Amino acid sequence: MCGIAGFFGTRSVTPATRAAMLAALANRGPDARHEVAWRDGFSRTEQDAIAALLHARLSIRDLRIIADQPMANAAGDVWLSYNGEVYGWEADAEELKKRGYAFRTTSDTEFILNAYQAWGLEGCLARLRGMFALAILDLRARKLHLVRDRLGIKPLVYWHRGNELVFGSTVRAVLPYLRSEERKLSPAGIDAYLAHRYVPAPHTIFENIRRLPHGHCATFDLTSGGLALTPYWQPQSDSTLDFANTLVESVKLRTVSDRPVGLFLSGGVDSTTVASVLAQTGHREITAYTAAFPGTEYDESAQAARVAQRLGLKHEILPIESHIRDDFERIVAGLDEPFADPSSFPLWYIARAAATHVKVVLGGDGGDELFAGYKRYDKHLRSTWRRGLRLPLPATASHARSGKLLDELCLDWLSAYALRFSGMNPALRRVLQPAFAPAPIYWDRMPADTTDPLRALLETDMHNYLPEYILRKGDLCTMAHGLELRVPLLDHRLYQSVLALPDDRRFTRPRKLALGATCEPCREFKLFDAAKRGFNPPVGQWLKNELRTRLDGLGTRLAQSTQGQLNDARVQQFVDGFINGNDARAEQVLQLLILDTSLTQLRHGPDRVH
């Protein structure tokens, strides 16, 4: 797990700029930072360069310097800068050794490098099981391949213009390369953030910085400067894979590490399932960590302790004291660009505490998306009768619930699903942005076929909510502390085995009963019947106390930073309504405050120093 960046073009980039790009990745890779830079003709240089690969390493497999990146083949004409972790590659490595490929390390990095040379890009990717964002530079073919893993666990953004390309794990790693006039904010990106609480792929908050969609490869031609995006994977059901066996295999594979491994255990179905498999397979050396938030609604430490004791796992409760006044700027910075899931705050604190004990944690993300665990699925299925029917109603601008209802009726059924879990509905966005015409939603790759409504909702989430909200949050909050988060329930082979399950096994009542075969505590403690609990902090309390002074002048600052897209008076009126007692606005006020703080950081962060 690491941070990557790089650029290829014709402009001369100083060592100071490259150092600034690497510095933006420091938290993601605290163990080593390296660069390989080239002049014209791809001769190596430590001075001004027109091309470079950069890498900040969190050492997990083979901790020796020889396993650092960027890594090259013996001829020096194929290079790899890689963020992530792939599993179960050792058998393929033995085949490569028989074919004459040398392995000087025991790292997955070297396996990927050799696999690419032996089998090409397509053959290499077909053999990768895990999470990854890759930059493969092939000087023989004069191409750079950028690849994001199948389910979007690892992030990758890029900027392309003419014959120039710059990329990075984060937006903030790309910014030092860009001139001030190339850092224009995206009006649609701002509105998308207000709509969804994050900026969905392929957009970012900047007009010309793009997010590589999951399961895609972007190939940059070093000669022509052209960039081609292609999907390399589409999920297909695989009935040859036994679900329970594949689940056990997925968890076991993710225990391999040369650094200490832990588990985030909340006491819910998903993390308890992972804990159960660890216990069944003899991995009782792995410690389960649970955050304790005494006196709050989201303290699950007691339930988690019962699960750990039942399974015989070592268990540590991490008392969490939030100092949100002191930590707010740091948390927002760790989220890279505007991102307003309130649960990112407790996750950031848990990750910070866990990182003092381990460098790898397993988590339970993905169970709700695999088995339709969210309540919003049932809620939205009640309106399937209208499918493509939409009402030709005029757009409204209102704070009221009626405005949201009218917006929903103006959309087709599937698009209206986005309003089930949104930041601000279109009516409110029209109030706050009177001179801007908001799009209803900004989700990507919506399924065309809704004949099976539940599967259409699940597919929508797999392309949008899961990779760009849940997984982005998990990556950013853990990597802010140099902690690798692994998600065994989102193994792509496990996903394909789930797709092959008959409906009576996949869509059970209560939900997720398919996990019961490997999770005895889930049955014993009646976790399948328990109400799903959120993970939200006391946002209203924070805003009225520790963060209160930040709300003064918020409308003015947002109007300035968005060049008038957000209206000063209307934003401040909305915020003042919360201050004066409308507590229902708390999360939306937090969303505005995060936008203000993030844009200020992005505008005044490390300047380009060419």
N, C-alpha and C positions, 0 to 999 in steps of 0.2 A: 504494500500500500504506500503510495507516494504522491508526489505532485509532479506534473510534467508541463513543459512549455517548449516553444520553438518558433522560428520564423524562417521564411525563405522568400527572397525577392532581390531587389537591386539597391535599396537604400542602405547606407552605411550605418551600422548600429554599434555604439560604443560599448566597452566593457561595463561602464556604469549603468547603462540601460539594461544590459543582460543581468547584472547583479540585482537591479530593482525587480526584474521579473522573477528571479529566484527568491528574493526576499519575500515576495508575495506568497510564495509556496512554503515558507519556512515551517509553519505549524504542521503542514501535511507531511513534511519530510525532515524531521529533526536530527537524523543520524548522519547524513552526508548530503552535500550539494556539489554537483559537477555540471560542467558545460563542455560541449564540443562545438567550436565555431570555425567557419570557413570564409575565406575570401573568394573572389571570383575565380572560377575554375576548380572550386572545391579543394583548395590547398588550405591546410589547417593554419589557424592564427589565434593568438591571444589578444590581438588588438581589434580595431574596428572590423566588423564582419557583415556580410550580406546574408548569411545563413547560420543557423545554430540549432542544436538540440540541448535542452536544459532539463535537469532532473534533481529533485529533492527527495531523499530516500528515508522511508521508515523501514528499517531492516527487520524482516520477518523470517525469510528463508535464506540460509547461508549468510551469516552475518559478516563475513570477511569482505575486505575492501575489493577483492577480485570480483565480487558479485555486484559491485556498484554499477550505476548507469550514468549516462548512455553507454550501451554495450554494443560492440562491433564484432563482426565475424573476423576471421584471421586475415582476410584480404583487405579489410577496411572499407569495403564497398556496400555493406548492408549494416545499418545501425538501428537500434531499438531504444526508445524511451517509453517506459511503460508504467502505468499505475493500476494496481489491482492485485489479484491473487487467483491463480488457476489451480485446479486440483486434479488428482488422479492421472497425471501425465507420465508417470514413471515407466509404465509399460511401453508407451510410444517412444520414450527416450531410449529404452533398450534397443528398440528396432533401429533408431537413428544411429546408435553406436555401431550396430552390426553393418550399417551402410557406410561407415567411415567418418561419421560426424563426431568431433571431439567435444567432450564436456569437461571443463576445468572447474565447474562449480556444481552445487546441488540446488541451484536456484531455478525457479520456473521461468525467469527471464531468459536464461540461456536456452531452455527448451523451446520457447517461442521463437527465438532467433533462428535456431536450427530447423525447427518445423517449417518456418517460412521458406527457408532455402531449399528444403527437401520437397515440400508439397505445394509451394506457392501460397498465395494469400487465401484462396478459397479452401484449399486442403488444410492449411494451418488453422483457420478459424473453426472449421468443422470439428477439430480435435480439442478445442479449448472449452473447458468446463469451469465456469466460475464468473468472476467479475473483472472487467478490464476496460481500460481506455489506452489504446496503443497508438504510437507514432512509429511507423516503420519507414525508414529512408532507404530506398534502393537506388544507389547511384548507377548500377548497371542499366536499369530501365529508366533512370532519371524520373522517378516518381516518389512521392511521399504518400503513404497510406495512413489516414486517421480512422480509427475504428472504435466504436462504443459497444459495450457488451449487449447481449440480446435483450435483457430486461431493464437496462438503464440503471444499474446499481452504481456505476462510476460516471462522473460528469466529464464533459469535454465541450469546449466552446472554441469558436474560431472567427477570424475576420479576414475577408478576402476581397481584394480590389485589384483589377488589372493583373499584373504578374506577381503580386505580393500575397503572401499568406502568413498569418500569425495565429497560433493556437495556444491553449492552456487548459489546465484543469479548472481554473476559475476565471471569471471576468477580470478580477484584479491582477491576475498574472499577465493578461493581455494588454492592459491599459498602458504600462510604461512604454510599450513599443509605439503607441499611437500618438500622433500630434494632437494638439488641443482641438483643432478643427475636425479631427476624425473621431472625436468622442461625443458626438451628438446624441442626446437622449432620444429615445423612441417614444413619440406620443402614444402609439398603439401599445408599446410595452408598459407605459405608465398606466394606461387604462386596463390592460390585461391584468396587471398586478392588483389594481383596485377590484377587479371582477373576481379574481380567483385566489387572492392572497399570495400569489407567486406569479412569475412570468412563465407561461407554458412554452415548451419547445415547439418550434425551432427559434422562438424569439428570445431576446434578453431585454434588459432595460435600456440598452444602447441600440441605436438604429441599425448599425451595420455589423454588430457582433452577433453571431448566430450560435445556437446550441445544436450540436449534432444529435439527431434523434436516436433513440436506442435501436439496436439491431441494424445500424447503418454504417457504411464505410464512405469516407470522402477521400477521393484520390486526386492529388494535386500534381499536374504535369510540370516538371521543372523547366521544360523547354518552352512550352506555349503559355504557361501560367493559367491554364484552364483547370477548373475544379468540377469534378463529377461526383454526385451523391447517389449511392445505390443501396437498397436494402439487401442484406445478405442472409436474413433469417426470417421465416414466418412460422409461428408455432403450429404444429400439427399433432393431433392426438396419436398416441402410440400405445396400443393395447398389448404390445409385447412386454411392456414395463409393468411389473407389479407395484402398485402404489406403496404399500407398506415397506417392501424391501428397498424401493428406491428412496423412500424417506430416511430409512436407517442409513443407507449408503451415503446420502447427501450430508447428514449430520456428521458421520464418521470422517468423511473426507475433509471437513472443515475444522477438524481438531489438529491437523498437521501444522506444526509451527516450531520454529527454533526460539520463540519468545513465549512467555507465559500467556495462557489462554484462560479467559473467563466466560461467564454467561450473564446476560441481563435477564433476570428472572422477576417478572411482575406478579406472578401468581395467576395470570390469565391462561386461557387454553393454549395459545400459540407458544409462548415461552415455556410453559409447563410440558408441552409435547417435546420440545427440543431437550429439555432437562431429562425427561423420561428416557429418551433414546441414549443420551449420554450415560445415564446410570445403567441401562440395560447392556450397553456395549463396554462396560468396565472403565469408563472415563470419570471415575470419581475423584481423580486428582484435580479436576477442573472446578474452580470455585464459582459459585453463583453469587451475583451481586444484586442487591435490591436497594433502591433509594428509599429512605424514610423521610417523609415530610410530615412531622408530627403536627397534629391538630388541623390537618387539611383533608379535603375530600378525596385526594388522590394518593393517600398513603396506603399501599398494598403490602407493606412489609410483613404484617402478621400472616396473611394468606401465603405469601411466598415462603416464609419460614416453615409453615406446615408442610408445604410441598417439598422443600429441600430436606426436611427431616424424614419425611416418608420415603424419599428416594435415597437417602444416605449420602447426599452431596454436601460438601463443605459450603457454608453459606455465611456471607458477611452482609450486614445491613450498613449502608453508608448514610449516615445522618447528613442531610442537605440543609444548609442554611443559605438562603439566597440573600445576596447583598445587591439587589437589582439597581440601586442608585449608582453603585460603583462599577457594576459589571455590564450595564446596558450597552454602552458603546462597544465594548469588546465582543459581546454576543452578536450584535448587529453586524460587526465587521466579519465575524466568523461565518455568517450566513451569506457572504459574498456580495449579493445584490439584494434589493428589497424582497423580503420573505417574511410572512406574518402568521405562521402557525404558532399559536400561543404555547403549544406543547414543546416547541423547540427550546424554550427557556429551561424547563426542568431537565430535558434531555441533555442540554449543554452542561448543566451542573452535574448530572450523573456521570457523564463522560469524563469530566474533569476529575471527579473523585476516583472513578475506576482506573484512570490512566496512571494513578500513583501505585497501582497494584499489578496491572497487566498491560500488555500491548495489543492484545487481540481479544475481542468479545464476540460471542454468538448472540444473535437476537432473533425474535420471533416474527419479524415483519413478513407480511404476505398472506397470512392465513385468511384474513377477511376477503381479500381479492380473489383467492382461489375458491373459497367455499361460500361466497355471498353472505358474509357475516355482518355487514353493516345494515342497520335498520333502514337506511334511506332506500335500499333496494326495494323492500316491501312497500314503502310509502309511495315510491314512484310507479311501481307496478300497478297500483290502484287506478292510475289514469291511462293505462294502455289503450283504453277504448278509443282515444282520439288520435293515436298514431300520427299520421301526417297532417291531421286537421289543425289549422291555426286560424285565429280570428284576425280579421283585417282592422285592428284597433290602432288608433294614433298613439305615438310614443308619449309617455307621461314623464313628468319630473316631480317626484314626490318622495318624502321620507316614509310615507304610510305603507302598511302591509298591502293595501289595495294596489299600490304601484307595482309591487313584486308579483302579485297575482296576475295583473294585466300583462306584465312582461312575459310571464310564463305562458299565458294563453296566446301570445303573439308568436311563440316559437313552436316548431314541431316537437313532438313528444320527446325524442331522444335529446335534442338540443336543450330542452327545458330541464333535463336531468342535471345539467351543470348548476342550476340555481338551487338544487338541494343542498349543495355544499359550496357556498360562495362567500366572498368577502362582502361586496356591495352589489346590489342588484342594479340592472340598467337604469331604473328610475332614479335611484340615489346618485348614480354616477352622472346622470344628466344634470342633477341639481348642482353638484360640486364642480362640474365642467361645462358650464352653460354654452361655451363657444366651441365645444368639441362634440362630435357625434359618436358615441360609444358603440362598438360592436356588441351584440348580445353576449357572445362567448368567444373565447380564443383557443378552445381545445382543438387538437390536431388529430387526424386519422380517425375520424368518427366512422363507425361501421355503416355501410349502406343498407345492410340487411337487418331488419328488426322483426322478422317473422318469429324469432325466439327472443322475446323481450328481455328476459333475465340475462341471457348470454350477450345480448347487445350492450347491456349496462356493464357487465363484467369486462367485455372487450374495450369499452370506452375507458374504464378505469385502468386497465393494463397499459393503455397507450398514453394516458395523461396523468391521472391522479397518483398512481403508484410510482412511476419513474420520476416525475417532476415535482412531487410534493412529499410523499412518504420517504422515498429512497434518497432524494436530494437532501432532505432534512437529516436523515440518519448519517449520510456521508459527511455533511458539513459540520454537524455538531460533534461528531466523534473525531474527525480529522483536525478540528480546531485544537485538539489536545494530543495529536499524534497517536490516536487510538484507532485500530482497524476493526471495523464492524463487518461481520460475516452473517449472511442471511440464508440459512440452509433451506427454508421453505420456498425460496425463490431460485432453486436450482432448475435449470431449463429442462432437464430430463424429468424431474419431478413434476414440473408444470405440464409436460406432455402426457405424463401418466394420469394426472388429474383430469385433463381434457378427455381422456378415454373412459373415465368412470361413467357408469350409467347414472341418470338423474337421481334415482332413489338412493344412491350412495353419496353423490356429490352435494345435492341440495336437500339436506335432511331437515327435520324439525325435531328438536332444536338444531341449529346450524353446527357444522363442523364435526358431526359424529364420525366421519371417516377417520378422524385422528384418534378415535378411541381405541383402536386396535393396538396402537403403540403408546397410549397414554392412560395407564391405569389410574393415576391420581386424578385425571380429568373426570373419570367416572366416579371414583370414590368420593371426591369432594364436590361432586355435582357442578363442576365448572361449566358444563355445556348449558346448564339451566340458569346460570348466574347472569344478571344484567351486565351488559358491557359498560365498563367504566371509562370515562374520559381521562385525559392526562393534562388538564388545563390548570394553570396557576391562577392565583387571585388577581386577575388583570385589573378589575375595577379598583381594588384596594391599592395596587401599585400606582395606578394613574392618579389617584386622589391623595397619595402620600409621597412615596419616594420619587415618583416621576412627575409630580404635579407641576413643578416650575418649568418643565420642558414644554408644557402645553401653551404657555404664554407666547403669543406671537406666532403660533404654528401656522395659521393661515397665511400670514405675510411671507414666512420663509418658504412655504410650499409654492405659493404663487411665483416667487422669484426663481426658485430652483427648477420649476417646470415651465418657465417663460410664459406664465399666465394661463396655462392649461387648467390648473386648479385655481378656482376663484377665491381670492383672499377672504372677502367678507363671508361667503357662503361656507367655506371650510371652518372659519372661526366661529360662526354661528352654530354650526353642527357640534363643534367641540365644546362650546359654552353650554349647549344643551345638556351634554353629559355632565359637565362640572356642576350644573345646577340641578342635577337629580335624575336625569334620564340614563339610568345604569345600563339599559339594554344596548346602548351605543358603545360600551366599553371596548369590545374587540375591534370595532371599526375605528375608534379613536386610536387604539394601539397601532392599527394598520397604518393610519396616517402618520403617527409619530415615527414608526419604523421607516416609512418612506422618506420622511424629512431627514432622519439621522443617516440613513444609507446614502441618499443623494449627496448630502454634505460631505460624507467620507469619500465618496467616489469623485466628487469634484475637487476636493482639497487633498487627496491622497498623494502618494509619491509622484512627482511630476516626471514627465519624459525628460531624459537627460542625454539626448543624442549629442 
